[in-house]
Amino acid sequence: MARIRDIAKVCKSKNAGPFDLTIDVVFEDDATFERVAATGVLSPALFARLYGVAEQDVLFTPYPAGRAFKATLPRLIPAGDIGDTDVYGAQQHAPLLEVDVPT
């Protein structure tokens, strides 16, 4: 097993407007991207579980040309609203860093 934090070149999050969050996971080379894709670990179900949203609300896009996966999901608290602790959505990728991927 390898954790996302150890095998991804980039793992970041950002707002996609005040009501949505986008998370990008990018890999260094085609082989790593393909190996991760083949496991099926990165999926709408994973993002739904990690972020407490419905699976059907996760827009999940593998992008082989960029060696990347992108997930867009609704924010539980709109950006800047009372209770929001990350107005830019820049720290929301953290739960993904600990995800194990079979090697």
Order of alpha helices (4+ residues) and beta strands (2+ residues): beta-alpha-beta-beta-alpha-alpha-beta-beta-alpha-beta
